[in-house]
Amino acid sequence: MTTTEAAPKPAPVPEGSRTVTLKIQRFNPEVDDAPHFETYDVPALPTDRVLNLLFYVKNYLDGSFAFRRSCAHGVCGSDAMRINGVNRLACKVLMKDMFAANGKQTTLTIEPIKGLPLEKDLYVDMEPFFEAYRAIKPYLMTYGNDPTRERIQSAADRARFDDTTKCILCACCTTSCPVYWSEGSYFGPAAIVNAHRFIFDSRDEGAEERLDILNDVEGVWRCRTTFNCTDACPRGIQVTKAIQEVKRALLFKRT
Amino acid sequence: MTTTPSELAAPRTQRRPAARRSNFELYSWLFMRLSGLVLIILVLGHLLIMNILDGGVHRINFAFVAGRWSSPFWQFWDLAMLWLAELHGTNGLRTVINDYARKETTRFWLKMLLYASAVLIIALGSFVIFTFDPNISN
């Protein structure tokens, strides 16, 4: 690492790029009392993703800017954030879809996901989210002796819960849910999606236990069917449908 | 950070109480759907009779109410509307309080206020419907 400040190189501007204004919510808990917005003008290519622009800010304009990212290819789910008011993965939003029409100035508003404790800039404390995830017992539960060979499942039985296996735990859905914003003890869409993945798995025998958990005060009956979660999911999971299927299982398979 | 190990919770400690195996939330959810459907008929019918048919609101007086409540059908209609609307609204407000009350004590007292008002209105309304006397003087 070189720390020479004698002649800082000007930030590069790629050929064919457009200048985009990023309005980013910044918060440094050691200095600031409350979060505030700062704007940055950065060059953007149509093939850039929002994540590339965030790195441009961090690498060339303000090194103290903090955000999460890991794989940067929409697989790990680390870089969930509110982009222009909707929850998205920054690595899956292409700039060519975000440019304002007729060559007008493009402004992107970037905020951390809501409903989780803010730690710094775009960092939030994910622990309440993962606590809800763990509470629905997201692992295979079986009773009796283990089979000597693998647990056989038909293609149709596998297809029953295929949609909810796609979850990457990015928290886009849970932090877009208005019920979760106001009442953090609600399990939230992501936990219910992952419960659904095991409740409807023919190999799993813990469905009753999970349905009991989701039948309680903080469970599926809190859902107001606003579809924010389905709109937010970067994996295209039909989240609200999964929640409704759990409700239906509670209504018609039991009681 | 200055957190000492003794302040940390043990790994895998459960923070949520175990599920209560109660179907109360399920039934209240179901009640909202079913009572809502019935209330559409009851309330729209009530509004139609009271405000539109036969001169509407201008013909309503003591004799009109007395005439309606002499029939058990209208007594039952009004009683059903009172109970369903009051319980539907109470349950809706209960979920709103559950969603938005931050402190446990606020939540408790708001709900107590809500339940007390619901009991009072249901009791008073039912009392009037059942004990209405069309021959009351002055």
Interface residues (C-beta under 8 A of the other chain):
Chain A: E131 A135 V179 S182 E183 S185 E209 D212 I213 N215 D216 V217 E218 G219 W221 R222 K247 L250 L251 T255
Chain B: Q14 R15 R16 A19 R20 R21 S22 N23 E25 L26 S28 W29 L30 T95 N98 D99 Y100
